[in-house]
Amino acid sequence: MSILQTMYTGVTGIAAEGDTLGMIGDNIANVNTVGFKGQRAIFEDMLGHSITAGTSSALPGSGVRLAQIQQLFTQGSLSTTGVSTDLALNGDGFFVVKGTVEGVAGNFYTRAGQFKIDNAGLLVNPEGLQVQGYAANPDGTLSAAVSSLKVPTAALPPLASTKMGFVSNLDSTSTVPTAAWDAQNPGATSNFSTSITVYDSLGKSHSLQVYFRKTAANTWDYHVLANSSEIQGGLNTYTEVGAGSLSFTTSGALNTVTTTTPVSANFIGAAPGQAIAINFGTSIGAGGTGLDGMTQFASASNVSSQTQNGYTSGDLAGVSVDGTGLVKGLYTNGQKLSIGQLAIGKFRANESLGRCGHNLWIETRDSGQVAMGTAGSGGRGAVSAGTLEASNVDLAQQFVDLIAHQRAFQANSKTITTADEMLQELVNLKR
C-alpha cells in the first residue's frame, strides 16, 4: 500500500466515525422523545481491488465505510401520565395516523401515543394527523373498514326504560295480610316493597314502587305503582301500572311468573304507553333453575340487586381505552358509548421502515406492506391507556459509544498525520 493510499484510508475512517458521531448525537438529542427508537452504526471494510477467484487474502484493504444505520425497535419503558388519550403499545406494532406530512399524503405509523380530541371530535396526534381505527356501527358492532376515529361531541340522547329486573328474596314465613289489596294503602295491605327509578322518553326520572303480597303458601302477587302526579289522568295518590303473580316450589325456587297486567305507564309530557318488562329471573316453568332472581326462603325479605336499562341525557366527559384498543365515550349520565377500536399496523421488517420525522415512520418496499389488525391479535402488543412509551435510548451506553468513536476518530487522524510525516521524509531525501 502506498503512503498516499494510507492517507485516503485514514480519511474513510474519519468520515465513518464522523457520521457515527452524528448518529449518536441524534440518539442523545432524542433521549426524551416519546416513542423514539435508537439507532446503531454498522461498519464494513472496503477493498481497493475487484474480487476474483484465488485473490490473496493478504492484500490490504482500503479502509472502512458506514454501511448502514440500523433502527432498534426494542421496547421502551412505559410511564404513567394519567391522561386518558395518552396511549402506549406494550409489544410489537404501530398506531396508524393519516394525513399529510411535508407534502406526502397517506398513512403514517408511530409509537408516540400523545393523542387528543380536536374541535371536530377527531382523535389526532400533535401534528393533527387523524388516528385510524374500526368505527363502531349504530348497533354496536365494528366496521370492517379502517377510517378516522371520531368522538361524537353532541349530547347523548336519553333512553326510555324498557326493562327492569330484581334479584331478591321473599320471606316464606310471612303471613297473608288480612286486609284486601288497596293501591291507596299499599303498605298495610302488602308484605314487602321496593322502589326503582326508571326514565321516560325525555330522560326524566320516575320512581316506581313494587309491592309484594302473599296470597297463599308459596304464592305471591306483585303490584307496580307510580305516583299519580306523574301519570296522565292520574287520580288519588298512586296509580297501578302493572300487576301479576309469582309461585314458588317448596324449596323456595321461582316456579312460575304470571303477568296479569303488563307494566305500561303514560308519564306526563312523554311518549304514552311506555311498556316496561319485568325480569324476576328464569323460572322453572321457563326452563331455568328458579334461583337466579326471585326466591322464597325462610329469611327476611330483601333486595340483593335491581337493574333497569334507561338513562337521562348526558354530555361527553372523556374517553376510555382498554387493552384491545376499544375506545369508549364517557358521558355525564354514567353511560359508556363504543366509538371504535384502534387499528394497529404490523410489519415484517420494522428496521426497514422509513423515518419521516415528527415521530413517524412510513412504509417502504423493504419493510413489506402493513398488516392491519387490533391490539393483542396476530403478535401485536396491547394498548396501555394513560401511559406513554419513553425513548429506548440508553444514555449511559451512548456516552460510552461516544468516547469509543471519538478515540477511533483521533486514531484515524493520527494515520493521516503519520503518513504526512513519512511523505515529508521522502521529500527531504532530495535535499
C-alpha positions as CSV (number, residue, x, y, z in Angstrom):
1,M,0.0,0.0,0.0
2,S,1.3,3.4,-0.9
3,I,1.7,6.1,1.6
4,L,-0.8,8.2,-0.3
5,Q,-3.3,5.3,-0.1
6,T,-2.7,5.2,3.6
7,M,-3.9,8.8,3.9
8,Y,-7.0,8.0,2.0
9,T,-7.7,5.0,4.2
10,G,-7.5,7.3,7.2
11,V,-10.0,9.6,5.5
12,T,-12.5,6.8,5.2
13,G,-12.2,6.2,8.9
14,I,-12.7,9.8,9.8
15,A,-15.7,10.0,7.5
16,A,-17.3,6.9,9.0
17,E,-16.6,7.9,12.6
18,G,-17.8,11.4,11.9
19,D,-21.1,10.1,10.6
20,T,-21.4,7.8,13.5
21,L,-20.9,10.6,16.0
22,G,-23.8,12.4,14.3
23,M,-26.0,9.3,14.8
24,I,-25.0,9.1,18.4
25,G,-25.8,12.8,18.8
26,D,-29.2,12.1,17.3
27,N,-29.8,9.4,19.8
28,I,-28.8,11.6,22.7
29,A,-30.9,14.5,21.5
30,N,-34.0,12.3,21.4
31,V,-33.5,10.6,24.8
32,N,-36.7,12.3,26.0
33,T,-38.7,12.0,22.7
34,V,-41.8,9.8,23.2
35,G,-41.7,6.7,21.2
36,F,-38.3,7.3,19.7
37,K,-36.3,4.3,18.6
38,G,-32.5,4.5,18.9
39,Q,-30.0,3.6,16.2
40,R,-26.7,1.9,15.8
41,A,-23.9,2.1,13.2
42,I,-22.9,-0.9,11.1
43,F,-19.4,-0.7,9.6
44,E,-18.0,-2.7,6.7
45,D,-14.5,-2.9,5.3
46,M,-13.5,-1.6,1.8
47,L,-11.2,-3.2,-0.8
48,G,-9.3,-1.3,-3.4
49,H,-9.4,-4.2,-5.9
50,S,-12.1,-6.4,-7.5
51,I,-13.0,-9.7,-6.1
52,T,-11.7,-12.6,-8.2
53,A,-11.2,-16.3,-7.5
54,G,-7.9,-17.0,-5.9
55,T,-7.3,-13.5,-4.7
56,S,-4.8,-13.4,-1.9
57,S,-6.3,-12.7,1.5
58,A,-3.1,-10.8,2.3
59,L,-3.9,-7.9,0.1
60,P,-4.5,-4.7,2.1
61,G,-7.9,-3.1,2.4
62,S,-8.8,0.4,1.5
63,G,-10.5,1.5,4.8
64,V,-14.0,1.5,6.2
65,R,-17.4,2.9,5.5
66,L,-20.7,3.3,7.3
67,A,-22.7,0.6,5.6
68,Q,-26.0,1.1,7.4
69,I,-27.7,2.9,10.3
70,Q,-29.9,0.3,11.9
71,Q,-33.0,1.2,13.8
72,L,-33.5,-0.6,17.1
73,F,-37.2,-1.4,17.8
74,T,-36.7,-2.7,21.4
75,Q,-39.5,-1.8,23.8
76,G,-39.2,1.5,25.6
77,S,-40.3,1.8,29.2
78,L,-43.9,3.0,30.0
79,S,-44.5,6.0,32.1
80,T,-47.9,6.9,33.6
81,T,-49.4,10.3,32.7
82,G,-53.0,9.9,33.8
83,V,-54.2,11.5,30.5
84,S,-56.9,9.2,29.1
85,T,-55.9,9.9,25.5
86,D,-52.2,9.2,26.1
87,L,-51.6,5.7,24.7
88,A,-48.7,3.3,24.5
89,L,-48.1,-0.1,22.9
90,N,-46.6,-2.8,25.0
91,G,-45.2,-5.1,22.3
92,D,-44.9,-5.0,18.5
93,G,-46.9,-2.8,16.2
94,F,-47.6,0.8,15.5
95,F,-50.5,3.3,15.8
96,V,-51.8,4.3,12.4
97,V,-52.4,8.0,11.6
98,K,-53.5,9.6,8.3
99,G,-52.8,13.0,6.8
100,T,-50.2,15.0,5.0
101,V,-46.6,15.3,6.2
102,E,-44.2,17.6,4.2
103,G,-46.3,17.2,1.1
104,V,-46.7,13.4,1.3
105,A,-50.3,12.2,1.9
106,G,-51.2,8.8,3.3
107,N,-50.9,6.6,6.3
108,F,-48.0,7.0,8.7
109,Y,-47.0,4.9,11.7
110,T,-46.0,5.9,15.1
111,R,-45.2,4.7,18.6
112,A,-45.8,8.1,20.1
113,G,-49.4,8.0,21.5
114,Q,-49.7,11.6,22.6
115,F,-53.2,11.9,21.1
116,K,-56.0,14.4,21.8
117,I,-59.6,15.2,20.6
118,D,-59.8,18.2,18.3
119,N,-62.6,20.6,17.8
120,A,-64.3,18.3,15.2
121,G,-64.3,15.4,17.6
122,L,-61.5,13.6,15.8
123,L,-58.7,11.7,17.7
124,V,-55.5,13.3,16.4
125,N,-51.7,13.4,17.1
126,P,-49.9,16.7,17.9
127,E,-49.5,17.4,14.2
128,G,-53.2,17.0,13.5
129,L,-52.9,13.6,11.8
130,Q,-56.0,11.5,12.3
131,V,-55.8,8.3,14.3
132,Q,-57.2,5.3,12.3
133,G,-59.4,2.5,13.6
134,Y,-62.5,0.5,13.1
135,A,-65.5,2.7,13.7
136,A,-68.5,1.5,15.8
137,N,-71.7,0.9,13.9
138,P,-75.1,2.1,15.4
139,D,-75.8,-1.5,16.5
140,G,-72.5,-1.7,18.5
141,T,-70.6,-3.8,16.0
142,L,-67.3,-2.6,14.5
143,S,-66.8,-1.7,10.9
144,A,-64.5,-3.9,8.8
145,A,-63.0,-0.9,7.1
146,V,-60.4,1.4,8.6
147,S,-61.3,5.0,9.0
148,S,-60.6,8.1,11.2
149,L,-61.9,7.7,14.7
150,K,-64.4,10.4,15.6
151,V,-65.8,11.0,19.1
152,P,-69.4,12.3,19.0
153,T,-69.4,15.6,20.8
154,A,-73.2,16.0,20.8
155,A,-75.2,15.2,23.9
156,L,-76.2,11.5,24.3
157,P,-80.0,11.4,24.0
158,P,-82.0,9.8,26.7
159,L,-83.2,6.2,26.6
160,A,-86.6,5.3,27.9
161,S,-86.6,2.4,30.3
162,T,-88.0,-0.8,28.7
163,K,-86.7,-3.4,31.2
164,M,-86.3,-3.7,34.9
165,G,-85.2,-6.7,36.9
166,F,-84.9,-7.8,40.5
167,V,-82.8,-10.3,42.5
168,S,-84.4,-10.6,45.9
169,N,-85.9,-12.9,48.5
170,L,-89.4,-13.0,49.9
171,D,-89.8,-14.3,53.4
172,S,-91.5,-17.7,53.3
173,T,-92.7,-17.3,56.9
174,S,-94.7,-14.2,56.1
175,T,-98.4,-14.4,56.7
176,V,-101.2,-13.4,54.3
177,P,-102.4,-9.9,55.1
178,T,-106.0,-9.8,56.4
179,A,-107.0,-6.7,54.5
180,A,-107.6,-6.9,50.8
181,W,-105.1,-5.2,48.5
182,D,-105.5,-1.4,48.4
183,A,-103.4,0.6,45.9
184,Q,-104.0,3.7,48.0
185,N,-102.9,2.0,51.2
186,P,-100.2,-0.4,49.8
187,G,-98.0,-0.6,52.9
188,A,-100.8,-2.0,55.1
189,T,-102.0,-4.5,52.5
190,S,-98.7,-6.0,51.4
191,N,-95.8,-7.8,53.0
192,F,-92.7,-6.2,51.3
193,S,-91.9,-3.4,48.9
194,T,-89.0,-1.9,47.0
195,S,-88.7,1.1,44.6
196,I,-86.8,1.5,41.4
197,T,-86.0,4.6,39.3
198,V,-87.0,4.5,35.6
199,Y,-86.7,7.0,32.8
200,D,-89.3,8.2,30.3
201,S,-88.7,9.2,26.6
202,L,-87.5,12.6,27.7
203,G,-85.0,11.3,30.2
204,K,-87.0,12.4,33.2
205,S,-86.7,10.0,36.2
206,H,-89.7,8.4,37.9
207,S,-89.9,6.2,40.9
208,L,-91.9,3.1,40.6
209,Q,-92.9,1.1,43.8
210,V,-93.2,-2.6,43.6
211,Y,-95.3,-4.2,46.4
212,F,-95.3,-8.0,47.1
213,R,-98.3,-9.5,48.8
214,K,-98.5,-13.1,50.0
215,T,-101.8,-14.7,48.9
216,A,-101.2,-18.3,49.9
217,A,-98.5,-20.8,50.7
218,N,-95.7,-20.3,48.1
219,T,-97.8,-17.8,46.1
220,W,-97.4,-14.0,45.9
221,D,-98.9,-11.2,44.0
222,Y,-96.9,-8.2,42.8
223,H,-98.3,-4.7,42.1
224,V,-96.3,-1.9,40.4
225,L,-97.4,1.6,41.4
226,A,-96.5,5.1,40.1
227,N,-97.1,8.5,41.7
228,S,-100.4,9.7,40.2
229,S,-99.0,13.2,39.9
230,E,-96.6,11.9,37.2
231,I,-99.2,9.9,35.3
232,Q,-101.6,11.5,32.7
233,G,-105.0,11.5,34.2
234,G,-103.8,10.0,37.4
235,L,-106.1,10.1,40.4
236,N,-105.6,9.7,44.1
237,T,-102.0,9.1,45.4
238,Y,-100.9,6.1,43.4
239,T,-101.8,4.7,40.0
240,E,-101.3,1.0,39.5
241,V,-99.4,0.5,36.2
242,G,-98.8,-3.3,36.3
243,A,-99.5,-6.5,38.3
244,G,-99.0,-10.2,38.3
245,S,-98.3,-13.2,40.5
246,L,-95.3,-15.4,41.4
247,S,-95.4,-19.0,42.6
248,F,-92.5,-20.9,44.3
249,T,-91.6,-24.5,44.9
250,T,-91.4,-25.9,48.4
251,S,-87.6,-25.5,48.0
252,G,-88.0,-21.7,47.6
253,A,-87.2,-21.6,43.8
254,L,-89.3,-19.5,41.5
255,N,-91.7,-21.9,39.7
256,T,-93.9,-19.6,37.5
257,V,-94.4,-16.0,36.7
258,T,-97.9,-14.9,35.6
259,T,-98.4,-11.4,34.2
260,T,-101.9,-10.1,35.0
261,T,-101.4,-6.5,33.7
262,P,-98.2,-5.7,31.7
263,V,-96.4,-2.7,33.1
264,S,-97.3,0.4,30.9
265,A,-97.1,4.0,32.0
266,N,-98.3,7.3,30.5
267,F,-95.9,9.7,32.0
268,I,-96.9,13.3,31.7
269,G,-95.2,15.0,28.7
270,A,-93.5,11.8,27.5
271,A,-94.4,9.2,24.9
272,P,-97.6,7.4,26.0
273,G,-97.9,3.7,26.7
274,Q,-94.3,3.2,27.9
275,A,-94.0,-0.6,28.3
276,I,-91.5,-1.9,30.8
277,A,-90.8,-5.7,31.0
278,I,-90.0,-7.1,34.4
279,N,-87.4,-9.8,34.9
280,F,-87.9,-11.8,38.1
281,G,-85.3,-14.4,37.0
282,T,-85.7,-17.6,34.9
283,S,-88.4,-19.6,36.4
284,I,-88.5,-23.4,36.4
285,G,-91.5,-23.2,34.2
286,A,-89.4,-21.3,31.7
287,G,-86.6,-23.8,31.7
288,G,-84.4,-22.2,34.4
289,T,-83.3,-23.1,37.9
290,G,-85.6,-20.6,39.6
291,L,-82.7,-19.4,41.7
292,D,-81.2,-16.6,39.7
293,G,-83.8,-13.9,40.6
294,M,-86.7,-14.0,43.0
295,T,-86.6,-16.7,45.7
296,Q,-88.7,-17.6,48.7
297,F,-86.6,-18.7,51.6
298,A,-87.2,-18.5,55.4
299,S,-85.1,-15.4,55.8
300,A,-86.0,-11.7,55.9
301,S,-87.4,-10.2,52.7
302,N,-84.6,-8.2,51.0
303,V,-83.4,-6.9,47.6
304,S,-79.9,-8.0,46.6
305,S,-79.8,-6.1,43.3
306,Q,-82.1,-4.4,40.8
307,T,-81.5,-3.1,37.3
308,Q,-83.1,-1.1,34.5
309,N,-81.9,0.0,31.1
310,G,-83.0,3.6,30.8
311,Y,-81.0,6.8,31.4
312,T,-81.2,10.5,31.1
313,S,-79.3,12.6,28.5
314,G,-75.6,13.2,29.1
315,D,-72.7,15.2,27.8
316,L,-69.3,13.8,26.8
317,A,-66.9,13.9,29.7
318,G,-64.0,12.0,28.3
319,V,-62.9,8.8,26.6
320,S,-61.5,5.5,27.9
321,V,-59.4,2.9,26.0
322,D,-58.9,-0.7,27.1
323,G,-56.1,-3.1,26.4
324,T,-57.5,-4.2,23.0
325,G,-57.7,-0.5,21.8
326,L,-61.5,-0.3,22.2
327,V,-62.4,3.4,22.5
328,K,-65.5,4.4,24.5
329,G,-67.0,7.8,25.2
330,L,-67.7,8.5,28.8
331,Y,-70.9,10.6,29.5
332,T,-72.0,12.6,32.5
333,N,-75.0,10.3,32.9
334,G,-72.7,7.4,33.6
335,Q,-73.1,5.7,30.2
336,K,-70.3,4.4,28.0
337,L,-70.7,4.5,24.2
338,S,-68.4,2.5,21.9
339,I,-66.7,4.8,19.4
340,G,-64.4,2.3,17.7
341,Q,-61.3,0.2,18.0
342,L,-57.8,1.4,17.3
343,A,-56.1,-0.1,14.2
344,I,-52.6,-1.4,14.9
345,G,-50.2,-1.8,12.0
346,K,-47.6,-4.6,11.9
347,F,-44.7,-5.1,9.5
348,R,-42.4,-8.0,8.7
349,A,-39.3,-5.8,8.9
350,N,-39.7,-2.8,11.3
351,E,-36.0,-1.9,10.9
352,S,-36.6,-1.1,7.2
353,L,-39.4,1.5,7.8
354,G,-38.6,4.9,6.6
355,R,-38.2,7.7,9.1
356,C,-40.3,10.8,8.4
357,G,-39.6,13.0,11.4
358,H,-42.4,14.1,13.7
359,N,-42.1,10.7,15.5
360,L,-43.5,9.0,12.3
361,W,-42.4,6.2,10.0
362,I,-43.6,5.3,6.5
363,E,-44.0,2.0,4.7
364,T,-41.2,1.1,2.3
365,R,-40.6,-1.8,-0.1
366,D,-38.1,-3.4,2.3
367,S,-40.4,-3.2,5.3
368,G,-43.2,-5.0,3.5
369,Q,-46.8,-4.0,3.4
370,V,-48.6,-3.1,6.6
371,A,-50.9,-5.7,8.1
372,M,-53.8,-4.0,9.9
373,G,-55.4,-5.6,13.0
374,T,-56.3,-5.0,16.6
375,A,-54.2,-4.8,19.7
376,G,-53.4,-8.2,21.2
377,S,-54.0,-10.1,18.0
378,G,-51.5,-11.6,15.5
379,G,-48.5,-10.8,17.6
380,R,-49.5,-7.1,18.1
381,G,-48.9,-5.5,21.5
382,A,-51.5,-4.5,24.0
383,V,-52.6,-0.9,24.4
384,S,-51.9,0.8,27.7
385,A,-54.1,3.9,28.3
386,G,-52.9,6.8,30.4
387,T,-49.3,6.0,29.7
388,L,-46.6,6.9,27.1
389,E,-43.7,4.8,25.8
390,A,-40.4,6.5,26.5
391,S,-37.4,6.6,24.1
392,N,-35.5,3.3,24.2
393,V,-32.1,5.1,24.1
394,D,-29.7,4.0,26.9
395,L,-28.0,7.3,27.7
396,A,-25.1,5.6,29.6
397,Q,-24.4,3.3,26.6
398,Q,-24.5,6.3,24.2
399,F,-21.8,8.1,26.3
400,V,-19.6,5.0,26.2
401,D,-20.1,4.8,22.5
402,L,-19.3,8.5,22.1
403,I,-16.0,8.0,23.8
404,A,-15.1,4.9,21.7
405,H,-15.9,6.6,18.4
406,Q,-14.1,9.8,19.4
407,R,-11.0,7.7,20.1
408,A,-11.4,6.0,16.7
409,F,-11.7,9.4,15.1
410,Q,-8.5,10.5,16.7
411,A,-6.7,7.3,15.7
412,N,-7.7,7.7,12.1
413,S,-6.5,11.3,12.2
414,K,-3.2,10.0,13.5
415,T,-2.9,7.7,10.5
416,I,-3.1,10.7,8.2
417,T,-0.6,12.8,10.1
418,T,1.8,9.9,10.3
419,A,1.5,9.3,6.5
420,D,2.1,13.0,6.0
421,E,5.3,12.9,8.1
422,M,6.5,9.9,6.0
423,L,5.9,11.8,2.8
424,Q,7.7,14.7,4.2
425,E,10.7,12.5,4.9
426,L,10.7,11.3,1.2
427,V,10.7,14.9,0.1
428,N,13.6,15.6,2.4
429,L,15.7,12.8,0.8
430,K,16.4,15.1,-2.2
431,R,18.0,17.8,0.0
